[in-house]
């Protein structure tokens, strides 16, 4: 078996060049579709937004989410930065999340509203009570010294958390030349 010597970001760039107007991802239940070009542009904007809040190569970014459309966007965006994406089991409860955040030294945690009977926003606020009184990007938690950011994947706003739209807007202020070196 031959080893592929491409990065995830590089693979997306290559496929975008070969299939710019073909569908990359389709969520028919949400009437949402992205071509390769549209998706790659969204990934680049999100990657730059993540960099604007301090995420860089080797940053550890946890993602606690089900199969929502932007799960893939976060996966490719962190890959283009060179950050480490840490997937969090959607069935986790408070004590399991606490263990993972501590053991993985997460500096950023990305969440959705919840899954089944778990309210992720409530759990994170219970785990990190400092979040309610913190400015976004300035989180300081004695229990988790590495944790600096919590991101809500979606449009809703929650105290102390960035949301996806804010990161996409922040990405507009970062020059392409300063970012995305791990796309090759």
Secondary structure as UniProt FT lines:
FT   HELIX           8..18
FT   TURN            20..21
FT   STRAND          23..27
FT   HELIX           28..30
FT   STRAND          32..35
FT   HELIX           36..52
FT   TURN            53..54
FT   TURN            57..58
FT   STRAND          60..64
FT   HELIX           69..81
FT   STRAND          84..87
FT   TURN            90..91
FT   HELIX           94..104
FT   STRAND          108..111
FT   STRAND          114..115
FT   TURN            116..117
FT   STRAND          118..119
FT   HELIX           120..127
FT   HELIX           129..133
FT   TURN            136..137
FT   TURN            145..146
FT   STRAND          149..152
FT   TURN            159..160
FT   STRAND          162..163
FT   HELIX           164..171
FT   TURN            172..173
FT   HELIX           176..178
FT   TURN            181..182
//
